[in-house]
Structures are given as structure tokens and as C-alpha cells.
Amino acid sequence: TIQRTVGASTALVLSSLASYGRRALIKRGVPFVVPGRQLFLPQLMIDLREHFPRPGPSAGHVLSAGAQCVLLAHLVRQPIEGLSMRGIADLLNYSPMAISKIGKELEAFELCELEVHGRSRRFRFITQGGGLWERAETLLCSPVKKKRWLVKCNGKMPGMVAGLTALSAETDISDDRIPTHAVFGRELRDLEASGTVALAETHDDAIASLEGWAYDPGVLAQGERVDPLSLYLSLRESPDERVQTALDELLEDVTW
């Protein structure tokens, strides 16, 4: 209306603009300016963009453990689109406030958008399945934060089957002589403090290996084993070519 009234080219000026809003305006050829960030004036053939800062964890370039857990849950457990923040929180044992914060983090990394539905907000991922995995993989870390060698365990081994033990069950690679299990990091501390497990002084004395994860492996587990994507991430940096071949085989079998 302004453009018709004044007979001159007009641009929309906004202090901030979400990624989906930018895409919508560019798609429709609507000129706009976000001062200090982006200048889109198609009538002058100008499209200047800066790198939009992505507020995230202290490392700055990877997802937090909670955000990684939510993303992997969407890929391997069940789609979380359509669920309320409360619904996602109940599913993954997080607080609704934590899920809301995770949603903002995933949006900042341009992996999802938060859509308003009535009085609540819902996740909508930018892409799905293998495409989402490829988009996010470089932002994901090994969930393993600690590793302990055990000389004794009172009762059944805690946690989920992990490491080479899980990989050997999914692929053709041979298992290590020492089985590996994974628990949430806080549970590992409790097991040590209670005397449920006794630590071995060396690898040679160990009867098992117990990993402490940054998020609860049981939340994403499939049966008694950790989920395949977390398993992949936990072994991704292995220098063993046999492991790398088995990891390729593991990803090929993932049903997106």
C-alpha cells in the first residue's frame, strides 16, 4: 500500500526475523532489511547475508546433550512433531522448561522451527529421516563422558548393552572379550558410591566396561541395546578400520 501511495520502492525493516520468515519473504520477493544482519532488495539485485549467530552450548558448535537426545528420539524412537512440550517432557523424562529451552536451541541451529498451536508451541523439523541426520551429524557428539573398567558387579550388569558388544550384535564385527554397558552418568556415580560395582585397576583385570553417558541411554534404547545412532556416535572416532566398516553397515540398516 505504501509503495503504491508514494510511488517508490519500499522495504520492510525488522529488528529480527526467524529463519522461516526470511525464507517466506525471499520466496515471495518481498524486500526487507534486518539491520546488521541481512539486506534483501531484489529490485536492486542485492541479497547480502551474514552468518546468523547460533546460541548454543559453550563449545559453540555442537548441540547440548539434551538437544541431541531430543533430536535422536525423534529419529529413532517416535516422531515428536505434534506433541506438546509437556508430552515430549513426559516421553523423555525432562522438564517442560528444559524441552522449551531445547526447542529454542534446535531452532537456533536451524534444525527445527517452533510453531504456535493455540496456547502451546510444537516442534516442526526442517527435514526428516536421513536428511535430518545428515544435516545434524556434524553437530552431534559421542554420548560417552566416562568409562570405567569393572572387576566386580553385584547382580546383573546395569544399563544397556553398548560399545562393541552392541555393534557386534548389529553387524558382522566380532565382540570384544570384555562386554560393554552404558548408563546415565549420574547413575554411574551412584553405582560407584554404593559399592554395587568395583573398579578394576587395569584393563587386563576387568570383567566388563561401563560407560557413563551424557543422557540416559535407556530413553532411546531398543530392547536391551542402545539406539543405533547413539552407538554410531560413541564409536565414530575409533581408528579401527573394522569398526568403521561396521559403523557404515550399521547406518545402512537404519530405517528412517
Order of alpha helices (4+ residues) and beta strands (2+ residues): alpha-beta-alpha-beta-beta-beta-alpha-alpha-alpha-beta-beta-alpha-beta-beta-alpha-beta-alpha-beta-beta-alpha-alpha-alpha
